[in-house]
Amino acid sequence: MTTKEEQIGGALLEKVAQYLPATGQQLIREALEFAIEQHAGQLRKNGDPVITHPLHAAETIASLQLDGATIAGALLHDVQEDCAVSNAEISKRFGSEVAQMVEGVTKLGRIGGQAADAETANRQMQAENLRKMFLAMAQDLRVVIIKLADRLHNMRTLWALDRTKQVRIAKRRWRYTRRWPPAWASGR
């Protein structure tokens, strides 16, 4: 680990030590070590080691003082897809609760279906994303919280992408957030 990773990892462990019992802290420590091992040598487009991304997502979740399993899920949210670690392996090492969250975040991130034109594709993508989000919320709201922490860090590091991708991603995020909260949720 680099000094930056050690600082983020150390800050995360210090933060959870303030409110989690020893078992939750141990789960997070083990998930952190496993994620570091799995992401070894991988770099993000901005040149940072890949492990900084799940570390930042986990730190966001720890700032909400959520449980150890949720923070472990945030640390591991990319190992299934990016490192070819099976969900069975995650379940064996960290328990079914963490494995289900990691699987849920992975499924929530997948977009299916292709449409003939861009407008139809956009509507289909939005409907599919909403369907997945509602299904994930019904199963375990923590999956959506991990995904939001993941997206937050991705938005904070948009500067590392080329301008075309920055604009495309920012427009997509804007479409989803400009109508939030919906009128029915805010009592209007």
Contacts in CASP RR format, 6 or more apart in sequence:
PFRMAT RR
TARGET T0000
AUTHOR 0000-0000-0000
METHOD contacts of the structure
MODEL  1
MTTKEEQIGGALLEKVAQYLPATGQQLIREALEFAIEQHAGQLRKNGDPV
ITHPLHAAETIASLQLDGATIAGALLHDVQEDCAVSNAEISKRFGSEVAQ
MVEGVTKLGRIGGQAADAETANRQMQAENLRKMFLAMAQDLRVVIIKLAD
RLHNMRTLWALDRTKQVRIAKRRWRYTRRWPPAWASGR
1 36 0 8 1.000
1 49 0 8 1.000
1 51 0 8 1.000
2 49 0 8 1.000
4 48 0 8 1.000
4 52 0 8 1.000
5 36 0 8 1.000
5 49 0 8 1.000
5 51 0 8 1.000
5 52 0 8 1.000
5 55 0 8 1.000
8 52 0 8 1.000
8 55 0 8 1.000
8 56 0 8 1.000
8 59 0 8 1.000
9 32 0 8 1.000
9 55 0 8 1.000
9 59 0 8 1.000
11 59 0 8 1.000
12 28 0 8 1.000
12 32 0 8 1.000
12 55 0 8 1.000
12 58 0 8 1.000
12 59 0 8 1.000
12 62 0 8 1.000
12 71 0 8 1.000
13 25 0 8 1.000
13 28 0 8 1.000
13 29 0 8 1.000
13 32 0 8 1.000
15 59 0 8 1.000
15 62 0 8 1.000
15 63 0 8 1.000
16 24 0 8 1.000
16 25 0 8 1.000
16 28 0 8 1.000
16 62 0 8 1.000
16 68 0 8 1.000
16 71 0 8 1.000
17 25 0 8 1.000
19 65 0 8 1.000
20 28 0 8 1.000
20 67 0 8 1.000
20 68 0 8 1.000
24 67 0 8 1.000
24 68 0 8 1.000
24 69 0 8 1.000
25 68 0 8 1.000
27 68 0 8 1.000
27 69 0 8 1.000
27 72 0 8 1.000
27 94 0 8 1.000
27 98 0 8 1.000
28 58 0 8 1.000
28 68 0 8 1.000
28 71 0 8 1.000
28 72 0 8 1.000
28 75 0 8 1.000
30 72 0 8 1.000
30 93 0 8 1.000
30 94 0 8 1.000
31 71 0 8 1.000
31 72 0 8 1.000
31 73 0 8 1.000
31 75 0 8 1.000
31 76 0 8 1.000
31 94 0 8 1.000
31 98 0 8 1.000
32 55 0 8 1.000
32 58 0 8 1.000
32 75 0 8 1.000
34 75 0 8 1.000
34 76 0 8 1.000
34 79 0 8 1.000
34 93 0 8 1.000
34 94 0 8 1.000
35 51 0 8 1.000
35 54 0 8 1.000
35 75 0 8 1.000
35 76 0 8 1.000
35 79 0 8 1.000
36 51 0 8 1.000
38 79 0 8 1.000
38 83 0 8 1.000
38 85 0 8 1.000
39 49 0 8 1.000
39 50 0 8 1.000
39 51 0 8 1.000
39 54 0 8 1.000
39 78 0 8 1.000
39 79 0 8 1.000
39 82 0 8 1.000
39 83 0 8 1.000
41 49 0 8 1.000
41 50 0 8 1.000
42 49 0 8 1.000
42 50 0 8 1.000
42 51 0 8 1.000
42 82 0 8 1.000
43 49 0 8 1.000
43 50 0 8 1.000
44 50 0 8 1.000
44 52 0 8 1.000
44 53 0 8 1.000
44 157 0 8 1.000
44 160 0 8 1.000
45 160 0 8 1.000
45 161 0 8 1.000
46 157 0 8 1.000
46 159 0 8 1.000
46 160 0 8 1.000
47 160 0 8 1.000
48 157 0 8 1.000
50 78 0 8 1.000
50 82 0 8 1.000
53 78 0 8 1.000
53 150 0 8 1.000
53 153 0 8 1.000
53 154 0 8 1.000
53 157 0 8 1.000
54 74 0 8 1.000
54 75 0 8 1.000
54 76 0 8 1.000
54 77 0 8 1.000
54 78 0 8 1.000
55 75 0 8 1.000
56 149 0 8 1.000
56 153 0 8 1.000
56 156 0 8 1.000
57 74 0 8 1.000
57 75 0 8 1.000
57 77 0 8 1.000
57 146 0 8 1.000
57 149 0 8 1.000
57 150 0 8 1.000
57 152 0 8 1.000
57 153 0 8 1.000
58 71 0 8 1.000
58 73 0 8 1.000
58 74 0 8 1.000
58 75 0 8 1.000
58 149 0 8 1.000
60 74 0 8 1.000
60 149 0 8 1.000
60 152 0 8 1.000
60 153 0 8 1.000
61 70 0 8 1.000
61 71 0 8 1.000
61 74 0 8 1.000
61 145 0 8 1.000
61 146 0 8 1.000
61 149 0 8 1.000
62 71 0 8 1.000
64 145 0 8 1.000
66 142 0 8 1.000
66 145 0 8 1.000
67 142 0 8 1.000
69 97 0 8 1.000
69 98 0 8 1.000
69 101 0 8 1.000
69 142 0 8 1.000
70 101 0 8 1.000
70 142 0 8 1.000
70 145 0 8 1.000
70 146 0 8 1.000
72 94 0 8 1.000
72 98 0 8 1.000
73 94 0 8 1.000
73 98 0 8 1.000
73 101 0 8 1.000
73 102 0 8 1.000
73 105 0 8 1.000
73 146 0 8 1.000
74 146 0 8 1.000
74 149 0 8 1.000
74 150 0 8 1.000
76 90 0 8 1.000
76 94 0 8 1.000
76 98 0 8 1.000
76 102 0 8 1.000
77 101 0 8 1.000
77 102 0 8 1.000
77 105 0 8 1.000
77 106 0 8 1.000
77 146 0 8 1.000
77 147 0 8 1.000
77 150 0 8 1.000
79 85 0 8 1.000
79 90 0 8 1.000
79 102 0 8 1.000
80 86 0 8 1.000
80 87 0 8 1.000
80 90 0 8 1.000
80 102 0 8 1.000
80 103 0 8 1.000
80 106 0 8 1.000
81 106 0 8 1.000
87 99 0 8 1.000
87 102 0 8 1.000
87 103 0 8 1.000
88 99 0 8 1.000
90 98 0 8 1.000
90 99 0 8 1.000
90 102 0 8 1.000
91 98 0 8 1.000
91 99 0 8 1.000
100 139 0 8 1.000
100 140 0 8 1.000
101 140 0 8 1.000
101 142 0 8 1.000
101 143 0 8 1.000
101 146 0 8 1.000
104 136 0 8 1.000
104 139 0 8 1.000
104 140 0 8 1.000
104 143 0 8 1.000
105 143 0 8 1.000
105 146 0 8 1.000
105 147 0 8 1.000
105 150 0 8 1.000
107 132 0 8 1.000
107 136 0 8 1.000
108 132 0 8 1.000
108 133 0 8 1.000
108 136 0 8 1.000
108 143 0 8 1.000
108 144 0 8 1.000
108 147 0 8 1.000
109 132 0 8 1.000
109 147 0 8 1.000
111 125 0 8 1.000
111 128 0 8 1.000
111 129 0 8 1.000
112 125 0 8 1.000
112 128 0 8 1.000
113 124 0 8 1.000
113 128 0 8 1.000
114 121 0 8 1.000
115 121 0 8 1.000
115 124 0 8 1.000
122 175 0 8 1.000
126 175 0 8 1.000
126 176 0 8 1.000
129 176 0 8 1.000
133 144 0 8 1.000
136 143 0 8 1.000
136 144 0 8 1.000
136 147 0 8 1.000
137 143 0 8 1.000
137 144 0 8 1.000
151 173 0 8 1.000
154 169 0 8 1.000
155 169 0 8 1.000
155 170 0 8 1.000
155 173 0 8 1.000
158 166 0 8 1.000
158 169 0 8 1.000
158 170 0 8 1.000
159 166 0 8 1.000
161 169 0 8 1.000
END
